[in-house]
Amino acid sequence: MSMTLTYKRLFTLFGFCLLLVSCDTFDPGPGQPESEPVKFTTIRQASHSGLSEETTTIIRERDDFEAFWQELHANRKPVPETPSVDFEKKMVLIYAIGAKPTGGYSATITDIATHENTLVVNVTNHSPGDRCIVTQALTSPYHMVELESYNLPLDIQVEETVTDCS
């Protein structure tokens, strides 16, 4: 009786290990599209900007970047120096969530990938829960990143999260 139970446990353990290994080495198979991760660097991420509407913007030229930089910092004097970007090779992507009534909000570009000739941008919007203590000031969070230049349509995938402060 105990020998049979030992074999059952061994087979169960073997099956579980096989399942774990197969999950780790999943191959989508021929003809299935693959995603290629895209490296990016944060230029700036802040909770205050001159962007009152939710927006996603791609900038490919220096003059456009300088004009956008002025708009982004319309509520700051003096305006910070415009960061250096090599627009021969790079582009700038900005995601902003627009005006919010209090502090506790943020926007984060979590990852970017190419998938089926599309640039897929995953973003997480954080908002404060009902029990959070936040600043009583208007905010307009954004995240600005630099990445290799792509001439692909964007697919913005937004995940909304709420901070539980209870």
C-alpha atoms as a printed R data frame, in Angstrom:
    type eleno elety resid chain resno       x      y       z
1   ATOM     1    CA   MET     A     1   0.000  0.000   0.000
2   ATOM     2    CA   SER     A     2   2.731  2.499   0.891
3   ATOM     3    CA   MET     A     3   4.701  1.554  -2.265
4   ATOM     4    CA   THR     A     4   1.682  2.451  -4.452
5   ATOM     5    CA   LEU     A     5   1.283  5.759  -2.629
6   ATOM     6    CA   THR     A     6   4.985  6.555  -3.150
7   ATOM     7    CA   TYR     A     7   4.681  5.899  -6.915
8   ATOM     8    CA   LYS     A     8   1.605  8.129  -7.101
9   ATOM     9    CA   ARG     A     9   3.468 10.919  -5.368
10  ATOM    10    CA   LEU     A    10   6.461 10.439  -7.650
11  ATOM    11    CA   PHE     A    11   4.297 10.596 -10.799
12  ATOM    12    CA   THR     A    12   2.451 13.637  -9.460
13  ATOM    13    CA   LEU     A    13   5.749 15.383  -8.726
14  ATOM    14    CA   PHE     A    14   7.119 14.447 -12.161
15  ATOM    15    CA   GLY     A    15   3.963 15.767 -13.846
16  ATOM    16    CA   PHE     A    16   4.162 19.016 -11.916
17  ATOM    17    CA   CYS     A    17   7.843 19.485 -12.862
18  ATOM    18    CA   LEU     A    18   7.030 18.769 -16.509
19  ATOM    19    CA   LEU     A    19   4.264 21.361 -16.392
20  ATOM    20    CA   LEU     A    20   6.614 23.977 -14.930
21  ATOM    21    CA   VAL     A    21   9.278 23.319 -17.546
22  ATOM    22    CA   SER     A    22   6.780 23.474 -20.402
23  ATOM    23    CA   CYS     A    23   5.413 26.825 -19.164
24  ATOM    24    CA   ASP     A    24   8.902 28.312 -19.082
25  ATOM    25    CA   THR     A    25   9.811 27.236 -22.613
26  ATOM    26    CA   PHE     A    26   6.553 28.017 -24.399
27  ATOM    27    CA   ASP     A    27   7.103 28.556 -28.120
28  ATOM    28    CA   PRO     A    28   4.257 30.362 -29.923
29  ATOM    29    CA   GLY     A    29   4.869 28.156 -32.959
30  ATOM    30    CA   PRO     A    30   5.334 28.963 -36.615
31  ATOM    31    CA   GLY     A    31   3.219 31.782 -37.979
32  ATOM    32    CA   GLN     A    32   2.481 33.229 -34.539
33  ATOM    33    CA   PRO     A    33   3.552 36.870 -34.071
34  ATOM    34    CA   GLU     A    34   6.283 37.579 -31.543
35  ATOM    35    CA   SER     A    35   6.814 40.723 -29.517
36  ATOM    36    CA   GLU     A    36  10.216 42.387 -29.488
37  ATOM    37    CA   PRO     A    37  10.972 44.462 -26.390
38  ATOM    38    CA   VAL     A    38  12.041 48.049 -27.060
39  ATOM    39    CA   LYS     A    39  14.589 49.699 -24.773
40  ATOM    40    CA   PHE     A    40  13.713 53.161 -23.528
41  ATOM    41    CA   THR     A    41  15.100 55.725 -21.115
42  ATOM    42    CA   THR     A    42  13.103 58.095 -18.945
43  ATOM    43    CA   ILE     A    43  13.772 61.729 -19.744
44  ATOM    44    CA   ARG     A    44  11.374 63.070 -17.154
45  ATOM    45    CA   GLN     A    45   8.459 61.846 -15.036
46  ATOM    46    CA   ALA     A    46   6.548 64.295 -12.876
47  ATOM    47    CA   SER     A    47   3.166 65.122 -11.395
48  ATOM    48    CA   HIS     A    48   2.935 68.721 -12.639
49  ATOM    49    CA   SER     A    49   2.830 69.870 -16.254
50  ATOM    50    CA   GLY     A    50   1.063 72.231 -18.583
51  ATOM    51    CA   LEU     A    51  -0.871 69.303 -20.107
52  ATOM    52    CA   SER     A    52  -4.483 69.453 -18.973
53  ATOM    53    CA   GLU     A    53  -5.791 66.718 -21.311
54  ATOM    54    CA   GLU     A    54  -4.884 63.047 -21.551
55  ATOM    55    CA   THR     A    55  -2.470 62.757 -24.449
56  ATOM    56    CA   THR     A    56   0.110 60.560 -26.117
57  ATOM    57    CA   THR     A    57   2.646 62.404 -28.242
58  ATOM    58    CA   ILE     A    58   5.568 61.292 -30.383
59  ATOM    59    CA   ILE     A    59   8.244 63.834 -31.227
60  ATOM    60    CA   ARG     A    60  10.786 63.205 -33.991
61  ATOM    61    CA   GLU     A    61  12.362 66.647 -34.496
62  ATOM    62    CA   ARG     A    62  14.319 69.038 -32.272
63  ATOM    63    CA   ASP     A    63  12.151 72.113 -33.030
64  ATOM    64    CA   ASP     A    64   8.968 70.199 -32.170
65  ATOM    65    CA   PHE     A    65  10.589 68.976 -28.963
66  ATOM    66    CA   GLU     A    66  11.585 72.477 -27.880
67  ATOM    67    CA   ALA     A    67   8.048 73.779 -28.561
68  ATOM    68    CA   PHE     A    68   6.506 70.862 -26.652
69  ATOM    69    CA   TRP     A    69   8.963 71.369 -23.790
70  ATOM    70    CA   GLN     A    70   7.719 74.966 -23.450
71  ATOM    71    CA   GLU     A    71   4.078 73.764 -23.388
72  ATOM    72    CA   LEU     A    72   4.922 71.005 -20.902
73  ATOM    73    CA   HIS     A    73   6.438 73.568 -18.516
74  ATOM    74    CA   ALA     A    74   3.953 76.381 -19.143
75  ATOM    75    CA   ASN     A    75   3.224 76.514 -15.402
76  ATOM    76    CA   ARG     A    76   6.912 76.830 -14.372
77  ATOM    77    CA   LYS     A    77   9.173 79.845 -14.370
78  ATOM    78    CA   PRO     A    78  11.925 79.594 -15.367
79  ATOM    79    CA   VAL     A    79  11.399 76.733 -17.803
80  ATOM    80    CA   PRO     A    80  14.029 74.002 -17.269
81  ATOM    81    CA   GLU     A    81  16.635 73.521 -19.988
82  ATOM    82    CA   THR     A    82  15.465 71.271 -22.823
83  ATOM    83    CA   PRO     A    83  17.158 67.840 -22.612
84  ATOM    84    CA   SER     A    84  19.481 66.754 -25.392
85  ATOM    85    CA   VAL     A    85  18.084 64.061 -27.722
86  ATOM    86    CA   ASP     A    86  19.741 62.722 -30.886
87  ATOM    87    CA   PHE     A    87  16.762 62.967 -33.249
88  ATOM    88    CA   GLU     A    88  18.807 61.371 -36.050
89  ATOM    89    CA   LYS     A    89  18.411 58.041 -34.233
90  ATOM    90    CA   LYS     A    90  15.886 58.609 -31.441
91  ATOM    91    CA   MET     A    91  12.360 59.833 -30.829
92  ATOM    92    CA   VAL     A    92  10.536 61.018 -27.725
93  ATOM    93    CA   LEU     A    93   7.287 59.509 -26.469
94  ATOM    94    CA   ILE     A    94   5.157 61.342 -23.914
95  ATOM    95    CA   TYR     A    95   2.141 59.929 -22.110
96  ATOM    96    CA   ALA     A    96   0.128 62.308 -19.906
97  ATOM    97    CA   ILE     A    97  -3.040 61.550 -17.944
98  ATOM    98    CA   GLY     A    98  -4.333 65.133 -17.898
99  ATOM    99    CA   ALA     A    99  -5.458 67.317 -15.013
100 ATOM   100    CA   LYS     A   100  -6.336 65.612 -11.739
101 ATOM   101    CA   PRO     A   101  -7.987 67.230  -8.680
102 ATOM   102    CA   THR     A   102  -5.369 66.188  -6.085
103 ATOM   103    CA   GLY     A   103  -1.953 64.631  -5.604
104 ATOM   104    CA   GLY     A   104  -1.479 60.872  -5.521
105 ATOM   105    CA   TYR     A   105  -1.794 60.336  -9.278
106 ATOM   106    CA   SER     A   106   0.999 59.174 -11.566
107 ATOM   107    CA   ALA     A   107   1.574 57.850 -15.067
108 ATOM   108    CA   THR     A   108   4.267 55.266 -15.790
109 ATOM   109    CA   ILE     A   109   5.301 53.784 -19.113
110 ATOM   110    CA   THR     A   110   6.105 50.258 -17.940
111 ATOM   111    CA   ASP     A   111   7.272 48.671 -21.185
112 ATOM   112    CA   ILE     A   112   7.320 49.101 -24.943
113 ATOM   113    CA   ALA     A   113   7.453 46.399 -27.614
114 ATOM   114    CA   THR     A   114   6.974 45.961 -31.332
115 ATOM   115    CA   HIS     A   115   4.206 43.516 -32.189
116 ATOM   116    CA   GLU     A   116   2.695 42.873 -35.623
117 ATOM   117    CA   ASN     A   117   4.118 46.118 -37.080
118 ATOM   118    CA   THR     A   118   2.764 48.154 -34.164
119 ATOM   119    CA   LEU     A   119   4.552 49.897 -31.323
120 ATOM   120    CA   VAL     A   120   2.761 48.650 -28.205
121 ATOM   121    CA   VAL     A   121   3.156 50.923 -25.175
122 ATOM   122    CA   ASN     A   122   2.054 49.618 -21.777
123 ATOM   123    CA   VAL     A   123   1.195 52.321 -19.280
124 ATOM   124    CA   THR     A   124   0.084 52.163 -15.662
125 ATOM   125    CA   ASN     A   125  -2.001 55.006 -14.271
126 ATOM   126    CA   HIS     A   126  -1.943 55.147 -10.491
127 ATOM   127    CA   SER     A   127  -4.651 56.957  -8.538
128 ATOM   128    CA   PRO     A   128  -5.143 57.393  -4.792
129 ATOM   129    CA   GLY     A   129  -7.749 55.370  -2.952
130 ATOM   130    CA   ASP     A   130 -10.538 56.958  -0.939
131 ATOM   131    CA   ARG     A   131  -8.593 56.689   2.329
132 ATOM   132    CA   CYS     A   132  -5.316 58.137   1.032
133 ATOM   133    CA   ILE     A   133  -4.039 61.433   2.362
134 ATOM   134    CA   VAL     A   134  -3.042 63.523  -0.665
135 ATOM   135    CA   THR     A   135  -2.078 67.097  -1.421
136 ATOM   136    CA   GLN     A   136  -5.033 69.340  -2.216
137 ATOM   137    CA   ALA     A   137  -3.579 70.747  -5.414
138 ATOM   138    CA   LEU     A   138  -4.234 70.217  -9.103
139 ATOM   139    CA   THR     A   139  -1.774 67.832 -10.728
140 ATOM   140    CA   SER     A   140  -1.181 66.701 -14.310
141 ATOM   141    CA   PRO     A   141   1.161 63.679 -14.300
142 ATOM   142    CA   TYR     A   142   3.189 62.553 -17.287
143 ATOM   143    CA   HIS     A   143   6.027 60.255 -18.290
144 ATOM   144    CA   MET     A   144   8.449 61.189 -21.088
145 ATOM   145    CA   VAL     A   145  10.823 58.600 -22.566
146 ATOM   146    CA   GLU     A   146  13.472 58.424 -25.278
147 ATOM   147    CA   LEU     A   147  13.698 55.383 -27.565
148 ATOM   148    CA   GLU     A   148  14.978 54.315 -30.957
149 ATOM   149    CA   SER     A   149  13.018 55.929 -33.759
150 ATOM   150    CA   TYR     A   150  10.171 53.794 -35.141
151 ATOM   151    CA   ASN     A   151   7.724 54.643 -37.895
152 ATOM   152    CA   LEU     A   152   4.933 52.390 -36.616
153 ATOM   153    CA   PRO     A   153   1.397 53.048 -35.407
154 ATOM   154    CA   LEU     A   154   0.940 53.189 -31.626
155 ATOM   155    CA   ASP     A   155  -1.180 50.886 -29.504
156 ATOM   156    CA   ILE     A   156  -1.441 52.318 -25.977
157 ATOM   157    CA   GLN     A   157  -2.454 49.722 -23.375
158 ATOM   158    CA   VAL     A   158  -3.476 51.426 -20.122
159 ATOM   159    CA   GLU     A   159  -3.792 49.662 -16.793
160 ATOM   160    CA   GLU     A   160  -5.542 51.598 -14.028
161 ATOM   161    CA   THR     A   161  -4.446 50.931 -10.448
162 ATOM   162    CA   VAL     A   162  -5.777 52.396  -7.218
163 ATOM   163    CA   THR     A   163  -3.568 52.694  -4.147
164 ATOM   164    CA   ASP     A   164  -5.175 51.225  -1.031
165 ATOM   165    CA   CYS     A   165  -4.207 53.411   1.922
166 ATOM   166    CA   SER     A   166  -6.379 51.735   4.557
